[in-house]
């Protein structure tokens, strides 16, 4: 498995600027939805967060705008786990569309597993750690 596809959408009219290009803020929105989907994949969905009191907080995010994204484009996000430890998760998202091989945009995120009662950092559950390990094993080595 080269990458996990975490989010798919069509670029909506409200998301584009006067040039017909995806607005800067909506790249982050798309990548944020991909992070939410990754959270669900590793056992941090809304129900689990409510029961455990744990979640992920974004500590840092970087976006590279690589190619135009226009109104109506069908896009998807591929997600790779760059690394993780007991409390932190380093994620690489890339935005793609059919018929175009290169990524349209890329974003790296550093996330922290947090106990919301503090809030303070907290180790991942065994379930989340196992799920993250499975993703890393399935994606193979990163370029």
NORGI-V7153 format. One record per residue. RES is the residue in three letters. SS is DSSP state (H for helix, E for strand, L for the rest). NEAR is the number of other C-alpha atoms within 12 Angstrom. Layout:
# NORGI-V7153
res ss near
RES SS NEAR
RES SS NEAR
This chain:
# NORGI-V7153
res ss near
UNK L 16
UNK L 17
UNK L 29
UNK E 32
UNK E 28
UNK E 32
UNK E 31
UNK E 24
UNK E 25
UNK E 25
UNK L 29
UNK L 21
UNK H 18
UNK H 17
UNK H 26
UNK E 23
UNK L 19
UNK L 12
UNK L 13
UNK L 18
UNK E 25
UNK E 31
UNK L 24
UNK H 21
UNK H 17
UNK H 28
UNK H 38
UNK H 29
UNK H 23
UNK H 36
UNK H 40
UNK H 33
UNK H 24
UNK H 34
UNK H 41
UNK H 27
UNK H 25
UNK H 36
UNK H 36
UNK H 24
UNK H 26
UNK L 33
UNK L 28
UNK L 33
UNK L 22
UNK H 19
UNK H 14
UNK H 19
UNK H 25
UNK H 15
UNK H 15
UNK H 23
UNK L 24
UNK E 31
UNK E 40
UNK E 38
UNK E 28
UNK E 24
UNK E 19
UNK E 18
UNK E 24
UNK E 23
UNK E 25
UNK E 22
UNK E 24
UNK L 17
UNK L 20
UNK L 27
UNK L 33
UNK E 26
UNK L 23
UNK L 18
UNK L 26
UNK E 21
UNK E 33
UNK E 32
UNK E 39
UNK E 35
UNK E 43
UNK E 39
UNK E 38
UNK E 28
UNK E 26
UNK E 27
UNK L 22
UNK L 22
UNK L 28
UNK E 29
UNK E 37
UNK E 32
UNK E 39
UNK E 38
UNK E 40
UNK E 41
UNK E 47
UNK E 36
UNK E 27
UNK L 17
UNK L 11
UNK E 16
UNK E 12
UNK E 16
UNK E 26
UNK E 31
UNK E 32
UNK E 29
UNK E 33
UNK E 31
UNK E 33
UNK E 26
UNK E 33
UNK E 29
UNK E 35
UNK E 28
UNK E 24
UNK L 19
UNK L 15
UNK L 12
UNK L 15
UNK E 17
UNK E 23
UNK L 24
UNK L 23
UNK L 33
UNK L 25
UNK H 15
UNK H 19
UNK H 33
UNK H 26
UNK H 19
UNK H 23
UNK H 36
UNK H 24
UNK H 19
UNK H 28
UNK H 27
UNK H 20
UNK H 17
UNK H 22
UNK L 17
UNK L 15
UNK L 17
UNK L 9
